[in-house]
């Protein structure tokens, strides 16, 4: 008896689910249809802003991007779709700086996980919603994101030193020449005095009333 009750209970559940499904189908049957006439409506087609289609660099109005080639996006990419190459450039002020040379992105292996976007410290990356990425070869899906020409660096050149007043410069030069001539004269005077002081001085005369005793010859005493 219990088995018969279970049988009819399962049949009832199946019929209920069938009726629910047919209700949904009937509702969609009478709903007005909206057909996207793509690509004829390409100009008016609205794609959701959150749709992820292609990784891009953010550029400002002056054509600058924020990427500093730190490599964090490359390290965090799980599929290795990002490859950065850098270069060293010399700024107008004489300092050297590492800059981005090529930002290569393989759209064919991207999983659109957004780890590169969320971990970028400079907020230099974003995903566009341009879904038209169909190509005939996979090589065409490898793109260089920094394709725009690099504008000149904004680092100011060192300001030139102001020119000195000619009269002041001539005065300083005259004082330097006078000081050099004075030092030369002092050196010549010191050298002359040293030369005169080194000559043989006359022997002092014996005091009056004294005579010098003759020296005895030691040979006679032997």
DRENDO-1510 file (C-alpha; in Angstrom, 1 decimal, always signed):
<recs>
REC; n; res; u; v; w
REC; 1; UNK; +0.0; +0.0; +0.0 .
REC; 2; UNK; +2.8; +2.4; +0.9 .
REC; 3; UNK; +4.5; +1.7; -2.4 .
REC; 4; UNK; +1.4; +2.7; -4.3 .
REC; 5; UNK; +1.2; +6.0; -2.3 .
REC; 6; UNK; +4.8; +6.8; -3.1 .
REC; 7; UNK; +4.2; +6.0; -6.8 .
REC; 8; UNK; +1.3; +8.4; -7.1 .
REC; 9; UNK; +3.2; +11.0; -5.1 .
REC; 10; UNK; +6.1; +10.9; -7.5 .
REC; 11; UNK; +3.7; +11.1; -10.4 .
REC; 12; UNK; +2.1; +14.2; -8.9 .
REC; 13; UNK; +5.5; +15.9; -8.4 .
REC; 14; UNK; +6.4; +15.2; -12.0 .
REC; 15; UNK; +3.1; +16.6; -13.3 .
REC; 16; UNK; +3.5; +19.7; -11.2 .
REC; 17; UNK; +7.0; +20.4; -12.5 .
REC; 18; UNK; +5.8; +19.8; -16.0 .
REC; 19; UNK; +3.0; +22.3; -15.5 .
REC; 20; UNK; +5.5; +24.9; -14.1 .
REC; 21; UNK; +7.8; +24.5; -17.1 .
REC; 22; UNK; +4.9; +24.8; -19.6 .
REC; 23; UNK; +3.8; +28.0; -17.8 .
REC; 24; UNK; +7.3; +29.5; -18.3 .
REC; 25; UNK; +7.3; +28.4; -21.9 .
REC; 26; UNK; +3.8; +29.8; -22.5 .
REC; 27; UNK; +4.8; +33.1; -20.9 .
REC; 28; UNK; +7.8; +33.4; -23.2 .
REC; 29; UNK; +5.6; +32.4; -26.2 .
REC; 30; UNK; +3.4; +35.5; -25.9 .
REC; 31; UNK; +6.2; +37.9; -24.9 .
REC; 32; UNK; +7.3; +40.3; -27.7 .
REC; 33; UNK; +10.5; +39.2; -29.3 .
REC; 34; UNK; +13.5; +41.5; -29.6 .
REC; 35; UNK; +16.0; +40.5; -32.3 .
REC; 36; UNK; +19.4; +42.2; -32.5 .
REC; 37; UNK; +20.1; +42.8; -36.1 .
REC; 38; UNK; +23.8; +42.5; -35.8 .
REC; 39; UNK; +25.9; +43.8; -37.5 .
REC; 40; UNK; +23.4; +46.2; -39.0 .
REC; 41; UNK; +22.7; +47.8; -35.6 .
REC; 42; UNK; +26.4; +48.1; -34.7 .
REC; 43; UNK; +26.2; +51.8; -34.3 .
REC; 44; UNK; +23.3; +51.7; -31.8 .
REC; 45; UNK; +24.2; +48.4; -30.1 .
REC; 46; UNK; +24.7; +48.8; -26.3 .
REC; 47; UNK; +27.2; +46.6; -24.5 .
REC; 48; UNK; +27.2; +46.4; -20.7 .
REC; 49; UNK; +30.0; +48.5; -19.1 .
REC; 50; UNK; +31.0; +45.5; -17.0 .
REC; 51; UNK; +31.6; +43.3; -20.0 .
REC; 52; UNK; +35.2; +42.3; -20.3 .
REC; 53; UNK; +36.5; +42.0; -23.8 .
REC; 54; UNK; +40.1; +43.3; -24.1 .
REC; 55; UNK; +42.8; +44.5; -21.8 .
REC; 56; UNK; +43.9; +48.1; -22.5 .
REC; 57; UNK; +46.1; +50.8; -21.1 .
REC; 58; UNK; +44.5; +54.0; -19.8 .
REC; 59; UNK; +45.6; +57.1; -21.7 .
REC; 60; UNK; +45.0; +60.7; -20.7 .
REC; 61; UNK; +44.3; +63.6; -23.0 .
REC; 62; UNK; +48.0; +64.3; -23.5 .
REC; 63; UNK; +48.7; +60.7; -24.6 .
REC; 64; UNK; +50.4; +59.6; -21.4 .
REC; 65; UNK; +49.7; +56.3; -19.7 .
REC; 66; UNK; +50.3; +55.5; -16.0 .
REC; 67; UNK; +52.3; +52.2; -16.5 .
REC; 68; UNK; +55.7; +52.3; -14.7 .
REC; 69; UNK; +56.7; +48.8; -15.9 .
REC; 70; UNK; +56.8; +47.4; -12.4 .
REC; 71; UNK; +55.8; +43.9; -13.7 .
REC; 72; UNK; +53.2; +43.2; -11.0 .
REC; 73; UNK; +50.5; +42.4; -13.6 .
REC; 74; UNK; +52.9; +40.1; -15.4 .
REC; 75; UNK; +53.6; +38.2; -12.2 .
REC; 76; UNK; +50.0; +37.9; -11.2 .
REC; 77; UNK; +48.7; +36.7; -14.6 .
REC; 78; UNK; +47.8; +33.0; -14.2 .
REC; 79; UNK; +48.2; +32.2; -17.9 .
REC; 80; UNK; +51.2; +34.3; -18.8 .
REC; 81; UNK; +49.3; +36.4; -21.2 .
REC; 82; UNK; +51.3; +39.6; -20.3 .
REC; 83; UNK; +54.9; +40.2; -21.2 .
REC; 84; UNK; +56.7; +43.4; -20.4 .
REC; 85; UNK; +60.0; +44.8; -21.7 .
REC; 86; UNK; +61.7; +47.9; -20.3 .
REC; 87; UNK; +64.3; +50.3; -21.3 .
REC; 88; UNK; +66.5; +53.0; -19.6 .
REC; 89; UNK; +66.1; +56.6; -20.8 .
REC; 90; UNK; +67.9; +59.8; -19.9 .
REC; 91; UNK; +65.7; +62.6; -18.8 .
REC; 92; UNK; +66.3; +66.3; -19.7 .
REC; 93; UNK; +67.7; +66.9; -16.2 .
REC; 94; UNK; +70.4; +64.3; -16.7 .
REC; 95; UNK; +68.8; +61.6; -14.5 .
REC; 96; UNK; +68.1; +58.1; -15.8 .
REC; 97; UNK; +64.7; +56.4; -15.6 .
REC; 98; UNK; +63.3; +53.0; -16.4 .
REC; 99; UNK; +60.4; +53.1; -18.8 .
REC; 100; UNK; +58.0; +50.8; -20.5 .
REC; 101; UNK; +59.3; +49.6; -23.9 .
REC; 102; UNK; +56.6; +47.1; -25.0 .
REC; 103; UNK; +53.5; +45.8; -23.3 .
REC; 104; UNK; +52.5; +42.6; -25.1 .
REC; 105; UNK; +49.1; +41.0; -24.3 .
REC; 106; UNK; +47.8; +37.7; -25.7 .
REC; 107; UNK; +44.0; +38.0; -25.9 .
REC; 108; UNK; +43.7; +34.3; -27.0 .
REC; 109; UNK; +44.9; +32.9; -23.7 .
REC; 110; UNK; +43.3; +35.6; -21.4 .
REC; 111; UNK; +40.7; +34.3; -18.9 .
REC; 112; UNK; +39.5; +37.8; -18.1 .
REC; 113; UNK; +40.1; +37.2; -14.4 .
REC; 114; UNK; +41.0; +40.9; -13.8 .
REC; 115; UNK; +43.9; +40.1; -11.5 .
REC; 116; UNK; +46.1; +42.4; -13.6 .
REC; 117; UNK; +43.6; +45.3; -13.2 .
REC; 118; UNK; +42.9; +44.9; -9.5 .
REC; 119; UNK; +46.6; +44.5; -8.5 .
REC; 120; UNK; +48.0; +47.4; -10.6 .
REC; 121; UNK; +49.4; +50.0; -8.1 .
REC; 122; UNK; +49.1; +52.8; -10.7 .
REC; 123; UNK; +45.5; +52.0; -11.9 .
REC; 124; UNK; +46.9; +51.9; -15.4 .
REC; 125; UNK; +44.9; +49.0; -16.8 .
REC; 126; UNK; +41.2; +48.4; -17.6 .
REC; 127; UNK; +39.1; +46.0; -19.7 .
REC; 128; UNK; +37.2; +47.5; -22.6 .
REC; 129; UNK; +33.8; +46.1; -23.8 .
REC; 130; UNK; +34.8; +45.9; -27.4 .
REC; 131; UNK; +33.7; +42.4; -28.2 .
REC; 132; UNK; +34.6; +42.4; -31.9 .
REC; 133; UNK; +37.9; +40.5; -31.6 .
REC; 134; UNK; +37.3; +37.7; -34.2 .
REC; 135; UNK; +40.5; +37.0; -36.3 .
REC; 136; UNK; +41.6; +34.4; -38.8 .
REC; 137; UNK; +44.9; +33.5; -36.9 .
REC; 138; UNK; +45.9; +33.4; -33.3 .
REC; 139; UNK; +48.9; +35.6; -33.9 .
REC; 140; UNK; +46.5; +38.5; -34.6 .
REC; 141; UNK; +45.3; +38.2; -31.0 .
REC; 142; UNK; +48.8; +39.1; -29.6 .
REC; 143; UNK; +48.6; +42.9; -29.2 .
REC; 144; UNK; +51.0; +45.6; -28.1 .
REC; 145; UNK; +49.0; +47.8; -25.7 .
REC; 146; UNK; +51.4; +50.8; -25.8 .
REC; 147; UNK; +51.0; +51.3; -29.5 .
REC; 148; UNK; +50.7; +55.1; -29.2 .
REC; 149; UNK; +53.9; +57.2; -29.7 .
REC; 150; UNK; +55.5; +58.3; -26.5 .
REC; 151; UNK; +55.3; +62.0; -25.8 .
REC; 152; UNK; +58.3; +63.9; -24.6 .
REC; 153; UNK; +59.0; +63.8; -20.9 .
REC; 154; UNK; +57.8; +66.7; -18.8 .
REC; 155; UNK; +60.9; +66.8; -16.6 .
REC; 156; UNK; +62.2; +70.4; -16.7 .
REC; 157; UNK; +65.7; +71.1; -17.9 .
REC; 158; UNK; +68.1; +72.6; -15.4 .
REC; 159; UNK; +67.8; +76.4; -15.4 .
REC; 160; UNK; +70.9; +78.2; -16.8 .
REC; 161; UNK; +72.9; +80.1; -14.2 .
REC; 162; UNK; +72.5; +83.8; -14.5 .
REC; 163; UNK; +75.3; +85.7; -16.2 .
REC; 164; UNK; +77.6; +87.7; -13.8 .
REC; 165; UNK; +77.9; +91.5; -14.2 .
REC; 166; UNK; +80.9; +92.3; -16.4 .
REC; 167; UNK; +82.2; +95.0; -14.1 .
REC; 168; UNK; +81.9; +92.7; -11.1 .
REC; 169; UNK; +83.7; +89.9; -13.0 .
REC; 170; UNK; +86.5; +92.3; -14.0 .
REC; 171; UNK; +86.9; +93.4; -10.4 .
REC; 172; UNK; +87.1; +89.9; -9.2 .
REC; 173; UNK; +89.7; +89.1; -11.9 .
REC; 174; UNK; +91.8; +92.1; -11.0 .
REC; 175; UNK; +91.7; +91.2; -7.3 .
REC; 176; UNK; +92.8; +87.6; -8.1 .
REC; 177; UNK; +95.7; +88.9; -10.3 .
REC; 178; UNK; +96.8; +91.3; -7.5 .
REC; 179; UNK; +96.7; +88.6; -4.9 .
REC; 180; UNK; +98.8; +86.3; -7.1 .
REC; 181; UNK; +101.4; +89.0; -7.8 .
REC; 182; UNK; +101.6; +89.7; -4.0 .
REC; 183; UNK; +102.2; +86.1; -3.2 .
REC; 184; UNK; +104.8; +85.8; -6.0 .
REC; 185; UNK; +106.7; +88.9; -4.7 .
REC; 186; UNK; +106.7; +87.5; -1.1 .
REC; 187; UNK; +108.1; +84.2; -2.3 .
REC; 188; UNK; +110.9; +86.0; -4.3 .
REC; 189; UNK; +111.8; +88.2; -1.3 .
REC; 190; UNK; +111.9; +85.1; +1.0 .
REC; 191; UNK; +114.1; +83.3; -1.5 .
REC; 192; UNK; +116.5; +86.3; -1.8 .
REC; 193; UNK; +116.8; +86.6; +2.0 .
REC; 194; UNK; +117.5; +82.9; +2.4 .
REC; 195; UNK; +120.3; +83.2; -0.3 .
REC; 196; UNK; +122.0; +86.2; +1.5 .
REC; 197; UNK; +121.7; +84.5; +4.9 .
REC; 198; UNK; +123.5; +81.4; +3.6 .
REC; 199; UNK; +126.7; +83.3; +2.5 .
REC; 200; UNK; +129.9; +82.9; +4.8 .
REC; 201; UNK; +129.8; +85.5; +7.7 .
REC; 202; UNK; +133.2; +87.2; +8.8 .
REC; 203; UNK; +135.0; +85.8; +11.8 .
REC; 204; UNK; +134.6; +87.8; +15.0 .
REC; 205; UNK; +137.7; +89.8; +16.0 .
REC; 206; UNK; +139.6; +89.0; +19.2 .
REC; 207; UNK; +139.2; +91.3; +22.1 .
REC; 208; UNK; +141.9; +94.0; +22.6 .
REC; 209; UNK; +144.9; +93.2; +24.9 .
REC; 210; UNK; +144.7; +89.5; +24.3 .
REC; 211; UNK; +147.0; +87.4; +22.1 .
REC; 212; UNK; +146.4; +84.0; +20.9 .
REC; 213; UNK; +148.9; +81.5; +22.3 .
REC; 214; UNK; +150.8; +79.5; +19.7 .
REC; 215; UNK; +149.7; +75.9; +19.5 .
REC; 216; UNK; +152.4; +73.4; +20.5 .
REC; 217; UNK; +153.4; +70.8; +18.0 .
REC; 218; UNK; +152.6; +67.5; +19.4 .
REC; 219; UNK; +155.2; +65.9; +17.2 .
REC; 220; UNK; +158.1; +67.5; +19.2 .
REC; 221; UNK; +156.8; +66.0; +22.4 .
REC; 222; UNK; +156.8; +62.5; +21.1 .
</recs>
